[in-house]
Amino acid sequence: MPMGRKFWQALLTWVVLAALLFGAKIFSAHDLVSGAASEIQGRTLEGRSFAGLGGLPKPLVIYFWASGCPVCRAMQGAVREISQEAPLISIAMQSGSAAEVAQYMKKTGFEVPVVLDESGAIGRSYGLRGVPAVFVLDSAGGIRYATRGYTNALGLRLRLWLAGHKSRI
């Protein structure tokens, strides 16, 4: 049975939509930093000092989020899943005090390592103007992938896998 005109119109519509979404995703990350990752200095949710990213044994995910961000909340399951499989640091941008962030995390069940960025300075050093944002670093500390907006667990896994390989696709 030959494929009719409606089939080809529907296929073309889906291809155009996919291309537009892909282009929008790329454009949304155009101002994020690249190259060597900026050092992260701050304090953890537990009050300990956090400094540096050196000596990475394998690719690392840096996840920027905010407690008032509904898209960040939608990504929490994927981020929590990835944190069980790969090194991950989350940065709570302008989400309040340590007590407020801890309360939010307890309420939502979001259990990942957190560095507080109450002023947004860490985020600005990565070129952020909004969250969520994800940076995947290779073992040399270079930013291999940067994205802003919703990313699912499969997308995070793919970026981690690619960051573990020498050549970029």
DSSP file (Angstrom, degrees, kcal/mol; ACC not computed):
  #  RESIDUE AA STRUCTURE BP1 BP2  ACC     N-H-->O    O-->H-N    N-H-->O    O-->H-N    TCO  KAPPA ALPHA  PHI   PSI    X-CA   Y-CA   Z-CA
    1    1 A M              0   0    0      0, 0.0     3,-0.0     0, 0.0     2,-0.0   0.000 360.0 360.0 360.0 120.7    0.0    0.0    0.0
    2    2 A P        -     0   0    0      0, 0.0     2,-0.4     0, 0.0     0, 0.0  -0.320 360.0-108.9 -69.4 148.9    1.6    3.3   -1.1
    3    3 A M        -     0   0    0      1,-0.1     2,-0.0     2,-0.0     0, 0.0  -0.634  39.6-138.2 -79.1 132.2    2.1    6.0    1.4
    4    4 A G     >  -     0   0    0     -2,-0.4     4,-1.5     1,-0.1     3,-0.3  -0.188  24.8 -95.1 -87.9 178.7   -0.2    8.9    0.8
    5    5 A R  H  > S+     0   0    0      1,-0.2     4,-2.3     2,-0.2     5,-0.2   0.847 120.5  59.0 -61.4 -38.0    0.2   12.6    0.9
    6    6 A K  H  > S+     0   0    0      1,-0.2     4,-2.6     2,-0.2    -1,-0.2   0.889 103.0  53.5 -62.2 -39.3   -1.1   12.9    4.5
    7    7 A F  H  > S+     0   0    0     -3,-0.3     4,-2.7     1,-0.2    -1,-0.2   0.950 110.8  45.2 -59.1 -49.6    1.7   10.6    5.7
    8    8 A W  H  X S+     0   0    0     -4,-1.5     4,-2.5     1,-0.2    -2,-0.2   0.850 112.5  51.4 -66.2 -35.3    4.4   12.8    4.1
    9    9 A Q  H  X S+     0   0    0     -4,-2.3     4,-2.3     2,-0.2    -1,-0.2   0.916 112.0  46.8 -65.7 -43.1    2.8   16.0    5.4
   10   10 A A  H  X S+     0   0    0     -4,-2.6     4,-2.3     2,-0.2    -2,-0.2   0.925 113.1  48.8 -64.9 -43.9    2.7   14.6    8.9
   11   11 A L  H  X S+     0   0    0     -4,-2.7     4,-2.4     1,-0.2    -2,-0.2   0.929 111.7  48.9 -61.1 -45.6    6.3   13.4    8.6
   12   12 A L  H  X S+     0   0    0     -4,-2.5     4,-2.6     1,-0.2    -1,-0.2   0.900 109.4  53.1 -61.5 -41.1    7.4   16.7    7.4
   13   13 A T  H  X S+     0   0    0     -4,-2.3     4,-2.5     1,-0.2    -1,-0.2   0.928 110.8  46.6 -59.4 -46.4    5.6   18.5   10.2
   14   14 A W  H  X S+     0   0    0     -4,-2.3     4,-2.5     2,-0.2    -2,-0.2   0.881 112.1  50.4 -65.3 -38.8    7.3   16.3   12.8
   15   15 A V  H  X S+     0   0    0     -4,-2.4     4,-2.4     2,-0.2    -2,-0.2   0.921 112.1  47.3 -65.2 -43.7   10.7   16.8   11.2
   16   16 A V  H  X S+     0   0    0     -4,-2.6     4,-2.5     2,-0.2    -2,-0.2   0.922 113.0  48.7 -64.0 -44.6   10.3   20.6   11.1
   17   17 A L  H  X S+     0   0    0     -4,-2.5     4,-2.6    -5,-0.2    -2,-0.2   0.918 111.8  49.1 -61.4 -43.7    9.1   20.6   14.8
   18   18 A A  H  X S+     0   0    0     -4,-2.5     4,-2.6     1,-0.2    -1,-0.2   0.912 111.5  49.5 -62.1 -42.7   12.0   18.5   15.9
   19   19 A A  H  X S+     0   0    0     -4,-2.4     4,-2.6     2,-0.2    -2,-0.2   0.901 111.3  49.2 -63.6 -41.2   14.4   20.8   14.0
   20   20 A L  H  X S+     0   0    0     -4,-2.5     4,-2.5     2,-0.2    -2,-0.2   0.921 112.7  46.9 -63.9 -44.5   12.9   23.9   15.6
   21   21 A L  H  X S+     0   0    0     -4,-2.6     4,-2.2     2,-0.2    -2,-0.2   0.916 113.4  48.6 -64.1 -42.8   13.1   22.4   19.1
   22   22 A F  H  X S+     0   0    0     -4,-2.6     4,-2.2     2,-0.2    -2,-0.2   0.921 112.6  48.5 -62.6 -44.4   16.7   21.3   18.6
   23   23 A G  H  X S+     0   0    0     -4,-2.6     4,-2.7     1,-0.2    -2,-0.2   0.891 110.3  51.1 -62.9 -40.4   17.6   24.7   17.3
   24   24 A A  H  X S+     0   0    0     -4,-2.5     4,-2.3     2,-0.2    -1,-0.2   0.890 109.2  51.3 -64.4 -38.8   15.9   26.4   20.2
   25   25 A K  H  X S+     0   0    0     -4,-2.2     4,-0.7     2,-0.2   123,-0.4   0.918 112.2  45.9 -64.2 -44.0   17.8   24.1   22.6
   26   26 A I  H >< S+     0   0    0     -4,-2.2     3,-0.9     1,-0.2     4,-0.2   0.931 113.3  49.3 -64.6 -45.3   21.1   25.0   21.0
   27   27 A F  H >< S+     0   0    0     -4,-2.7     3,-1.6     1,-0.2     4,-0.3   0.880 104.3  59.3 -62.4 -38.2   20.3   28.8   20.9
   28   28 A S  H 3< S+     0   0    0     -4,-2.3     3,-0.2     1,-0.3    -1,-0.2   0.731 109.3  44.4 -65.5 -20.0   19.3   28.7   24.6
   29   29 A A  T X< S+     0   0    0     -3,-0.9     3,-1.5    -4,-0.7    -1,-0.3   0.338  81.4 104.2-102.4   5.7   22.8   27.5   25.5
   30   30 A H  T <  S+     0   0    0     -3,-1.6    -1,-0.1     1,-0.3    -2,-0.1   0.760  82.2  46.1 -64.5 -25.4   24.8   29.9   23.3
   31   31 A D  T 3  S+     0   0    0     -4,-0.3    -1,-0.3    -3,-0.2     2,-0.1   0.399  86.2 110.7 -99.2   4.0   25.9   32.2   26.1
   32   32 A L  S <  S-     0   0    0     -3,-1.5    95,-0.2     1,-0.1   114,-0.1  -0.483  77.1 -99.6 -75.4 149.5   27.0   29.5   28.5
   33   33 A V        -     0   0    0     93,-1.7     2,-0.3    -2,-0.1    -1,-0.1  -0.210  39.8-172.1 -67.8 159.0   30.7   29.2   29.2
   34   34 A S        +     0   0    0      2,-0.1     2,-0.3     3,-0.0   110,-0.1  -0.817  45.4  44.3-138.3 179.0   32.9   26.7   27.4
   35   35 A G  E    S+A  143   0A   0    108,-0.6   108,-3.8    -2,-0.3     2,-0.2  -0.614 106.9  12.1  84.4-143.3   36.5   25.5   27.8
   36   36 A A  E    S-A  142   0A   0     -2,-0.3   106,-0.2   106,-0.3     2,-0.1  -0.486  86.1-113.2 -71.7 137.3   37.9   24.9   31.3
   37   37 A A        -     0   0    0    104,-2.5     2,-0.1    -2,-0.2    16,-0.1  -0.453  30.1-112.2 -71.2 140.3   35.3   24.9   34.0
   38   38 A S        -     0   0    0     -2,-0.1    -1,-0.1    87,-0.1     2,-0.1  -0.443  38.1-101.7 -67.8 143.9   35.4   27.7   36.6
   39   39 A E        -     0   0    0     -2,-0.1     2,-0.6     1,-0.1    -1,-0.1  -0.412  33.2-136.2 -64.4 143.1   36.4   26.6   40.0
   40   40 A I        +     0   0    0     -2,-0.1    12,-1.6    -3,-0.1     2,-0.4  -0.919  26.5 176.0-106.6 121.4   33.4   26.3   42.4
   41   41 A Q  E     +B   51   0A   0     -2,-0.6     2,-0.3    10,-0.2    10,-0.2  -0.992  28.8  92.0-127.0 128.8   33.8   27.8   45.8
   42   42 A G  E     -B   50   0A   0      8,-2.7     8,-3.6    -2,-0.4     2,-0.4  -0.937  68.1 -71.4-179.0-160.4   31.1   27.9   48.4
   43   43 A R  E     -BC  49 116A   0     73,-0.5    73,-2.7    -2,-0.3     6,-0.2  -0.944  38.8-124.0-123.9 148.6   29.6   26.1   51.2
   44   44 A T  E >   - C   0 115A   0      4,-3.2     3,-1.9    -2,-0.4    71,-0.2  -0.242  34.9 -99.3 -79.3 171.8   27.6   22.9   51.2
   45   45 A L  T 3  S+     0   0    0     69,-1.4    57,-0.1     1,-0.3    -1,-0.1   0.807 126.2  56.8 -60.3 -30.1   24.2   22.5   52.6
   46   46 A E  T 3  S-     0   0    0     68,-0.3    -1,-0.3     2,-0.1    52,-0.0   0.477 122.7-106.8 -81.9  -2.3   25.9   20.9   55.6
   47   47 A G  S <  S+     0   0    0     -3,-1.9     2,-0.2     1,-0.3    -2,-0.1   0.452  74.3 137.3  92.4   1.1   28.0   24.0   56.2
   48   48 A R        -     0   0    0      1,-0.1    -4,-3.2    -5,-0.0    -1,-0.3  -0.504  59.9-106.5 -80.4 151.2   31.2   22.6   54.9
   49   49 A S  E     -B   43   0A   0     -6,-0.2     2,-0.5    -2,-0.2    -6,-0.2  -0.552  32.5-162.4 -75.5 139.1   33.5   24.6   52.7
   50   50 A F  E     +B   42   0A   0     -8,-3.6    -8,-2.7    -2,-0.2     2,-0.4  -0.992  16.7 163.5-125.3 126.1   33.6   23.4   49.1
   51   51 A A  E     +B   41   0A   0     -2,-0.5   -10,-0.2   -10,-0.2   -12,-0.0  -0.966  39.0   0.1-146.1 127.4   36.4   24.5   46.8
   52   52 A G        -     0   0    0    -12,-1.6    -1,-0.1    -2,-0.4   -14,-0.0   0.013  43.3-130.0  95.6 165.4   37.6   23.2   43.4
   53   53 A L        +     0   0    0    -16,-0.1     3,-0.2     3,-0.0    -1,-0.1   0.189  57.2 139.8-133.3   7.1   36.8   20.6   40.9
   54   54 A G        +     0   0    0      1,-0.2    87,-0.1     2,-0.0    86,-0.1  -0.021  51.9  30.5 -62.1 159.0   40.3   19.2   40.5
   55   55 A G        -     0   0    0      1,-0.2    -1,-0.2    84,-0.1    85,-0.1   0.898  70.0-175.5  66.2  46.5   41.3   15.5   40.1
   56   56 A L        -     0   0    0     83,-0.4    -1,-0.2    -3,-0.2     4,-0.1  -0.621  15.3-164.4 -76.7 120.9   38.2   14.3   38.3
   57   57 A P  S    S-     0   0    0      0, 0.0    -1,-0.2     0, 0.0    82,-0.1   0.777  74.2  -8.7 -75.4 -24.1   38.4   10.5   37.9
   58   58 A K  S    S-     0   0    0     80,-0.1    79,-0.1    81,-0.1   106,-0.0  -0.927 104.3 -44.2-158.1 176.4   35.7   10.5   35.3
   59   59 A P        -     0   0    0      0, 0.0     2,-0.4     0, 0.0    79,-0.2  -0.119  55.1-153.2 -54.0 147.8   33.1   12.9   33.8
   60   60 A L  E     -D  137   0A   0     77,-1.6    77,-3.0    78,-0.1     2,-0.5  -0.947   6.5-141.4-126.6 142.5   31.2   15.1   36.3
   61   61 A V  E     -De 136  88A   0     26,-2.2    28,-2.6    -2,-0.4     2,-0.5  -0.906   9.4-165.7-103.6 130.2   27.7   16.7   36.1
   62   62 A I  E     -De 135  89A   0     73,-2.9    73,-2.5    -2,-0.5     2,-0.6  -0.977  10.9-168.1-112.6 119.8   27.2   20.2   37.5
   63   63 A Y  E     -De 134  90A   0     26,-2.7    28,-3.1    -2,-0.5     2,-0.4  -0.935   5.9-161.2-115.7 115.8   23.5   20.9   37.8
   64   64 A F  E     +De 133  91A   0     69,-2.9    69,-1.7    -2,-0.6     2,-0.3  -0.823  26.3 152.4 -95.4 132.2   22.3   24.5   38.5
   65   65 A W  E     - e   0  92A   0     26,-2.5    28,-3.2    -2,-0.4     2,-0.3  -0.923  31.4-143.0-149.9 171.2   18.8   24.8   39.9
   66   66 A A    >   -     0   0    0     -2,-0.3     3,-1.5    26,-0.2     6,-0.1  -0.993  22.7-127.8-141.8 146.9   16.5   26.9   42.1
   67   67 A S  T 3  S+     0   0    0     -2,-0.3    28,-0.1     1,-0.3    27,-0.1   0.766 109.5  53.4 -67.1 -24.7   13.8   26.0   44.5
   68   68 A G  T 3  S+     0   0    0      4,-0.0    -1,-0.3    -3,-0.0    27,-0.0   0.290  85.4 103.8 -91.5  11.0   11.3   28.3   42.8
   69   69 A C    <>  -     0   0    0     -3,-1.5     4,-1.9     1,-0.2    -3,-0.1  -0.834  52.0-165.6-100.6 113.1   11.8   26.8   39.4
   70   70 A P  H  > S+     0   0    0      0, 0.0     4,-1.8     0, 0.0    -1,-0.2   0.837  92.0  53.1 -66.7 -31.2    9.0   24.4   38.2
   71   71 A V  H  > S+     0   0    0      2,-0.2     4,-1.3     1,-0.2     5,-0.1   0.892 107.1  52.6 -69.3 -38.3   11.2   23.0   35.4
   72   72 A C  H  > S+     0   0    0      1,-0.2     4,-0.8     2,-0.2     3,-0.4   0.914 107.6  51.8 -60.8 -42.2   13.9   22.3   37.9
   73   73 A R  H >< S+     0   0    0     -4,-1.9     3,-0.8     1,-0.2     4,-0.4   0.895 106.7  53.4 -62.0 -39.1   11.4   20.4   40.0
   74   74 A A  H 3< S+     0   0    0     -4,-1.8     3,-0.3     1,-0.2     4,-0.3   0.794 109.6  49.4 -65.5 -27.4   10.4   18.4   36.9
   75   75 A M  H 3X S+     0   0    0     -4,-1.3     4,-2.4    -3,-0.4     3,-0.4   0.582  83.3  94.5 -86.2 -10.9   14.1   17.4   36.4
   76   76 A Q  H <X S+     0   0    0     -3,-0.8     4,-2.9    -4,-0.8     5,-0.2   0.848  81.8  52.3 -55.4 -40.5   14.7   16.3   39.9
   77   77 A G  H  > S+     0   0    0     -4,-0.4     4,-2.3    -3,-0.3    -1,-0.2   0.928 112.1  45.5 -61.9 -44.5   14.0   12.6   39.3
   78   78 A A  H  > S+     0   0    0     -3,-0.4     4,-2.4    -4,-0.3    -2,-0.2   0.908 114.9  47.5 -64.4 -42.6   16.4   12.5   36.4
   79   79 A V  H  X S+     0   0    0     -4,-2.4     4,-2.3     2,-0.2    -2,-0.2   0.919 111.8  49.6 -66.9 -43.4   19.1   14.3   38.3
   80   80 A R  H  X S+     0   0    0     -4,-2.9     4,-0.7    -5,-0.2    -1,-0.2   0.910 111.6  50.4 -60.4 -42.1   18.6   12.1   41.4
   81   81 A E  H >< S+     0   0    0     -4,-2.3     3,-1.0    -5,-0.2     4,-0.4   0.926 111.4  47.0 -61.3 -46.9   18.9    9.0   39.1
   82   82 A I  H >X S+     0   0    0     -4,-2.4     4,-2.3     1,-0.2     3,-1.6   0.853 103.0  63.4 -65.6 -34.8   22.1   10.3   37.5
   83   83 A S  H 3< S+     0   0    0     -4,-2.3    -1,-0.2     1,-0.3    -2,-0.2   0.728  99.8  55.0 -64.0 -20.0   23.6   11.2   40.9
   84   84 A Q  T << S+     0   0    0     -3,-1.0    -1,-0.3    -4,-0.7    -2,-0.2   0.629 117.0  35.7 -82.2 -15.0   23.5    7.4   41.7
   85   85 A E  T <4 S+     0   0    0     -3,-1.6    -2,-0.2    -4,-0.4    -3,-0.1   0.661 123.1  20.0-111.6 -23.5   25.5    6.6   38.6
   86   86 A A  S  < S-     0   0    0     -4,-2.3    -1,-0.2   -28,-0.0     2,-0.1  -0.962  89.9 -79.6-147.5 157.8   28.0    9.4   38.2
   87   87 A P        +     0   0    0      0, 0.0   -26,-2.2     0, 0.0     2,-0.4  -0.415  55.4 176.8 -60.6 133.9   29.7   12.2   40.1
   88   88 A L  E     -e   61   0A   0    -28,-0.2     2,-0.4    -5,-0.2   -26,-0.2  -0.999  21.7-170.2-145.4 137.4   27.3   15.1   40.4
   89   89 A I  E     -e   62   0A   0    -28,-2.6   -26,-2.7    -2,-0.4     2,-0.4  -0.998  13.5-157.1-123.0 130.1   27.4   18.5   42.1
   90   90 A S  E     -ef  63 114A   0     23,-2.0    25,-2.5    -2,-0.4     2,-0.6  -0.881   2.7-152.8-108.1 144.8   24.2   20.5   42.3
   91   91 A I  E     -ef  64 115A   0    -28,-3.1   -26,-2.5    -2,-0.4     2,-1.1  -0.958   6.2-150.2-117.2 114.4   24.3   24.3   42.8
   92   92 A A  E >   -ef  65 116A   0     23,-2.1    25,-2.4    -2,-0.6     3,-0.5  -0.739  21.1-154.2 -86.2 101.6   21.2   25.8   44.5
   93   93 A M  E 3   - f   0 117A   0    -28,-3.2   -26,-0.3    -2,-1.1    25,-0.2  -0.660  63.0 -27.4 -85.3 124.7   21.1   29.3   42.9
   94   94 A Q  T 3  S+     0   0    0     23,-2.9    -1,-0.2    -2,-0.5    24,-0.2   0.840  91.1 135.6  43.5  50.1   19.4   32.0   44.9
   95   95 A S    <   -     0   0    0     -3,-0.5     2,-0.2     1,-0.4    -1,-0.2   0.223  65.5-102.3-110.6  11.0   17.2   29.6   46.7
   96   96 A G        -     0   0    0     22,-0.2    -1,-0.4    -4,-0.1    21,-0.1  -0.574  61.4 -21.3 104.1-166.6   17.5   31.1   50.2
   97   97 A S     >  -     0   0    0     -2,-0.2     4,-2.5    -3,-0.1     5,-0.2  -0.134  68.3 -98.2 -73.9 172.3   19.5   30.1   53.3
   98   98 A A  H  > S+     0   0    0      1,-0.2     4,-2.7     2,-0.2     5,-0.2   0.897 126.0  51.9 -59.2 -40.6   20.8   26.6   54.0
   99   99 A A  H  > S+     0   0    0      2,-0.2     4,-2.2     1,-0.2    -1,-0.2   0.902 110.2  48.1 -64.6 -40.5   17.8   26.0   56.2
  100  100 A E  H  > S+     0   0    0      2,-0.2     4,-2.2     1,-0.2    -2,-0.2   0.905 113.7  46.4 -66.7 -41.6   15.4   27.0   53.5
  101  101 A V  H  X S+     0   0    0     -4,-2.5     4,-2.7     2,-0.2    -2,-0.2   0.911 112.2  50.9 -67.3 -41.7   17.1   24.8   50.9
  102  102 A A  H  X S+     0   0    0     -4,-2.7     4,-2.4    -5,-0.2    -2,-0.2   0.905 110.5  49.3 -61.5 -41.5   17.3   21.9   53.3
  103  103 A Q  H  X S+     0   0    0     -4,-2.2     4,-2.5     2,-0.2    -2,-0.2   0.919 111.5  48.9 -63.7 -43.9   13.6   22.3   54.0
  104  104 A Y  H  X S+     0   0    0     -4,-2.2     4,-2.2     1,-0.2     6,-0.2   0.928 112.1  48.6 -60.1 -46.2   12.8   22.4   50.3
  105  105 A M  H  X>S+     0   0    0     -4,-2.7     5,-1.5     1,-0.2     4,-1.4   0.889 112.2  48.2 -65.0 -39.5   14.9   19.3   49.6
  106  106 A K  H  <5S+     0   0    0     -4,-2.4    -1,-0.2     2,-0.2    -2,-0.2   0.925 112.0  49.8 -65.0 -44.1   13.3   17.4   52.4
  107  107 A K  H  <5S+     0   0    0     -4,-2.5    -2,-0.2     1,-0.2    -1,-0.2   0.871 120.1  35.5 -62.3 -38.8    9.8   18.3   51.2
  108  108 A T  H  <5S-     0   0    0     -4,-2.2    -1,-0.2    -5,-0.2    -2,-0.2   0.545 104.7-123.0 -95.4  -8.6   10.5   17.3   47.6
  109  109 A G  T  <5 +     0   0    0     -4,-1.4     2,-1.0     1,-0.2    -3,-0.2   0.758  55.0 155.8  72.2  23.8   12.7   14.3   48.4
  110  110 A F      < +     0   0    0     -5,-1.5     2,-0.7    -6,-0.2    -1,-0.2  -0.746  15.4 177.7 -88.6 101.7   15.5   15.8   46.3
  111  111 A E        +     0   0    0     -2,-1.0    -1,-0.0    -3,-0.1   -28,-0.0  -0.812  25.3 119.8-114.8  90.9   18.7   14.1   47.8
  112  112 A V  S    S-     0   0    0     -2,-0.7     2,-0.1   -28,-0.0   -23,-0.1  -0.948  71.7 -80.0-141.0 160.1   21.8   15.2   45.9
  113  113 A P        -     0   0    0      0, 0.0   -23,-2.0     0, 0.0     2,-0.4  -0.421  53.8-160.1 -62.7 135.7   25.0   17.0   47.0
  114  114 A V  E     - f   0  90A   0    -25,-0.2   -69,-1.4    -2,-0.1     2,-0.4  -0.966  21.8-169.3-128.3 135.0   24.4   20.7   47.2
  115  115 A V  E     -Cf  44  91A   0    -25,-2.5   -23,-2.1    -2,-0.4     2,-0.3  -0.984  30.9-126.4-112.9 131.9   26.6   23.8   47.1
  116  116 A L  E     -Cf  43  92A   0    -73,-2.7   -73,-0.5    -2,-0.4   -23,-0.2  -0.601  25.2-178.8 -82.0 136.4   24.7   27.0   48.0
  117  117 A D  E     + f   0  93A   0    -25,-2.4   -23,-2.9    -2,-0.3     3,-0.4  -0.601  14.4 162.7-128.9  68.4   24.9   30.0   45.6
  118  118 A E  S    S+     0   0    0      1,-0.2   -22,-0.2   -25,-0.2    -1,-0.1   0.824  77.6  39.5 -61.9 -33.8   22.8   32.5   47.5
  119  119 A S  S    S-     0   0    0     -3,-0.1    -1,-0.2   -25,-0.0   -26,-0.1   0.661 106.0-121.5 -90.5 -16.8   24.1   35.5   45.6
  120  120 A G  S  > S+     0   0    0     -3,-0.4     4,-2.4   -28,-0.1     5,-0.2   0.517  73.4 128.7  87.4   6.1   24.2   33.8   42.1
  121  121 A A  H  > S+     0   0    0      2,-0.2     4,-1.8     1,-0.2     5,-0.1   0.886  70.8  49.8 -64.4 -40.4   27.9   34.4   41.7
  122  122 A I  H  > S+     0   0    0      1,-0.2     4,-0.7     2,-0.2    -1,-0.2   0.943 111.8  49.3 -64.0 -45.3   28.8   30.8   40.9
  123  123 A G  H >4>S+     0   0    0      1,-0.2     5,-2.5     2,-0.2     3,-1.1   0.903 108.7  52.2 -59.2 -43.2   26.0   30.8   38.3
  124  124 A R  H ><5S+     0   0    0     -4,-2.4     3,-1.7     1,-0.3    -1,-0.2   0.855 101.5  60.5 -63.2 -33.8   27.2   34.0   36.7
  125  125 A S  H 3<5S+     0   0    0     -4,-1.8    -1,-0.3     1,-0.3    -2,-0.2   0.703 107.0  47.5 -67.5 -16.5   30.7   32.6   36.4
  126  126 A Y  T <<5S-     0   0    0     -3,-1.1   -93,-1.7    -4,-0.7    -1,-0.3   0.285 123.0-106.5-102.6   7.0   29.2   29.9   34.2
  127  127 A G  T < 5 +     0   0    0     -3,-1.7     2,-0.2     1,-0.2    -3,-0.2   0.688  63.9 161.0  80.9  18.8   27.2   32.5   32.1
  128  128 A L      < +     0   0    0     -5,-2.5    -1,-0.2    -6,-0.1     3,-0.1  -0.513  26.1 162.1 -81.6 140.5   23.9   31.6   33.6
  129  129 A R  S    S+     0   0    0      1,-0.3     2,-0.3    -2,-0.2    -1,-0.1   0.282  75.1  12.2-125.2  -1.6   20.9   33.9   33.4
  130  130 A G  S    S-     0   0    0     -7,-0.1    -1,-0.3    19,-0.0   -66,-0.1  -0.983  80.6 -80.4-166.1 165.4   18.4   31.2   34.2
  131  131 A V  S    S+     0   0    0     -2,-0.3   -60,-0.2    -3,-0.1   -66,-0.1  -0.874  79.3  50.5-129.0 161.4   17.9   27.6   35.5
  132  132 A P        +     0   0    0      0, 0.0    17,-2.9     0, 0.0     2,-0.3   0.512  66.8 159.1 -78.3 155.9   17.9   24.7   35.1
  133  133 A A  E     -DG  64 148A   0    -69,-1.7   -69,-2.9    15,-0.3     2,-0.4  -0.994  21.7-159.9-143.8 144.8   21.3   24.3   33.5
  134  134 A V  E     -DG  63 147A   0     13,-2.8    13,-2.4    -2,-0.3     2,-0.4  -0.989   4.0-171.1-129.5 134.0   23.6   21.3   33.2
  135  135 A F  E     -DG  62 146A   0    -73,-2.5   -73,-2.9    -2,-0.4     2,-0.6  -0.991   8.3-158.4-120.8 131.1   27.3   21.2   32.5
  136  136 A V  E     -DG  61 145A   0      9,-2.9     8,-2.8    -2,-0.4     9,-1.6  -0.954  12.4-161.9-111.3 120.2   29.1   18.0   31.8
  137  137 A L  E     -DG  60 143A   0    -77,-3.0   -77,-1.6    -2,-0.6     6,-0.2  -0.756  11.6-132.7-100.8 145.4   32.8   18.1   32.4
  138  138 A D    >   -     0   0    0      4,-2.5     3,-2.1    -2,-0.3   -80,-0.1  -0.324  41.3 -90.1 -83.5 178.1   35.3   15.6   31.1
  139  139 A S  T 3  S+     0   0    0     24,-0.4   -83,-0.4     1,-0.3   -84,-0.1   0.642 126.9  59.5 -68.4 -12.7   38.0   14.1   33.4
  140  140 A A  T 3  S-     0   0    0      2,-0.1    -1,-0.3   -85,-0.1     3,-0.1   0.427 120.4-106.4 -91.4   0.1   40.4   16.9   32.5
  141  141 A G  S <  S+     0   0    0     -3,-2.1  -104,-2.5     1,-0.3     2,-0.3   0.578  74.3 138.9  87.4  10.0   37.9   19.5   33.9
  142  142 A G  E     -A   36   0A   0   -106,-0.2    -4,-2.5     1,-0.0     2,-0.7  -0.666  60.2-114.3 -88.6 143.6   36.9   20.8   30.5
  143  143 A I  E     +AG  35 137A   0   -108,-3.8  -108,-0.6    -2,-0.3    -6,-0.2  -0.665  38.6 170.4 -76.5 115.5   33.2   21.6   29.8
  144  144 A R  E     +     0   0A   0     -8,-2.8     2,-0.4    -2,-0.7    -1,-0.2   0.819  66.3  17.1 -93.2 -38.0   32.2   19.2   27.1
  145  145 A Y  E     + G   0 136A   0     -9,-1.6    -9,-2.9     2,-0.0     2,-0.4  -1.000  59.5 179.9-140.5 138.1   28.4   19.9   27.1
  146  146 A A  E     + G   0 135A   0     -2,-0.4     2,-0.3   -11,-0.2   -11,-0.2  -0.999  10.8 168.0-137.0 133.4   26.3   22.7   28.4
  147  147 A T  E     - G   0 134A   0    -13,-2.4   -13,-2.8    -2,-0.4     2,-0.4  -0.997  20.7-152.3-146.0 148.5   22.6   23.0   28.2
  148  148 A R  E     + G   0 133A   0   -123,-0.4   -15,-0.3    -2,-0.3     2,-0.2  -0.953  61.5  27.6-119.9 142.1   19.8   25.2   29.7
  149  149 A G  S    S-     0   0    0    -17,-2.9    -2,-0.1    -2,-0.4     2,-0.1  -0.485 103.7 -13.0 103.6-176.5   16.3   24.0   30.2
  150  150 A Y        +     0   0    0     -2,-0.2     2,-0.4   -17,-0.0    -2,-0.1  -0.323  57.9 174.7 -64.3 134.2   14.7   20.6   30.7
  151  151 A T        -     0   0    0     -4,-0.1   -73,-0.1    -2,-0.1     2,-0.1  -0.993  19.0-141.4-138.0 133.7   16.9   17.5   30.2
  152  152 A N     >  -     0   0    0     -2,-0.4     4,-2.1     1,-0.1     5,-0.2  -0.338  31.8 -97.8 -90.0 176.0   15.9   14.0   30.9
  153  153 A A  H  > S+     0   0    0      1,-0.2     4,-2.9     2,-0.2     5,-0.2   0.870 122.7  54.2 -62.2 -38.7   17.9   11.1   32.3
  154  154 A L  H  > S+     0   0    0      1,-0.2     4,-2.5     2,-0.2    -1,-0.2   0.922 108.5  49.0 -62.3 -43.5   18.6    9.7   28.9
  155  155 A G  H  > S+     0   0    0      2,-0.2     4,-2.1     1,-0.2    -1,-0.2   0.887 112.7  48.0 -62.7 -39.5   20.0   13.0   27.7
  156  156 A L  H  X S+     0   0    0     -4,-2.1     4,-2.5     2,-0.2    -2,-0.2   0.923 111.7  49.6 -66.6 -44.4   22.2   13.3   30.7
  157  157 A R  H  X S+     0   0    0     -4,-2.9     4,-2.8     1,-0.2    -2,-0.2   0.917 110.2  50.9 -60.6 -43.4   23.5    9.7   30.3
  158  158 A L  H  X S+     0   0    0     -4,-2.5     4,-2.7     1,-0.2    -1,-0.2   0.927 110.9  47.8 -61.3 -45.6   24.3   10.3   26.7
  159  159 A R  H  X S+     0   0    0     -4,-2.1     4,-2.5     2,-0.2    -1,-0.2   0.908 112.6  49.4 -62.7 -41.2   26.2   13.5   27.5
  160  160 A L  H  X S+     0   0    0     -4,-2.5     4,-1.3     2,-0.2    -2,-0.2   0.926 111.7  48.6 -62.1 -44.8   28.1   11.7   30.2
  161  161 A W  H  < S+     0   0    0     -4,-2.8     3,-0.5     1,-0.2     4,-0.3   0.933 113.3  46.7 -61.7 -46.1   29.0    8.8   28.0
  162  162 A L  H >< S+     0   0    0     -4,-2.7     3,-1.6     1,-0.2    -1,-0.2   0.877 107.8  56.5 -64.6 -37.7   30.2   11.1   25.2
  163  163 A A  H 3< S+     0   0    0     -4,-2.5   -24,-0.4     1,-0.3    -1,-0.2   0.770 100.3  60.3 -65.4 -24.6   32.2   13.2   27.7
  164  164 A G  T 3< S+     0   0    0     -4,-1.3     2,-0.3    -3,-0.5    -1,-0.3   0.539  97.3  73.5 -78.9  -6.2   34.0   10.0   28.6
  165  165 A H  S <  S-     0   0    0     -3,-1.6   -27,-0.0    -4,-0.3     0, 0.0  -0.825  82.5-129.3-109.9 150.0   35.3    9.6   25.1
  166  166 A K  S    S+     0   0    0     -2,-0.3     2,-0.3     2,-0.1    -1,-0.1   0.872  84.3  65.5 -67.9 -40.8   38.0   11.7   23.5
  167  167 A S  S    S-     0   0    0      1,-0.0     2,-0.3     2,-0.0    -2,-0.1  -0.613  75.7-132.7 -91.6 145.8   36.2   12.7   20.3
  168  168 A R              0   0    0     -2,-0.3    -2,-0.1     1,-0.1    -5,-0.0  -0.671 360.0 360.0 -89.2 146.2   33.2   15.0   20.1
  169  169 A I              0   0    0     -2,-0.3    -1,-0.1     0, 0.0    -2,-0.0   0.391 360.0 360.0-101.8 360.0   30.3   14.1   18.0
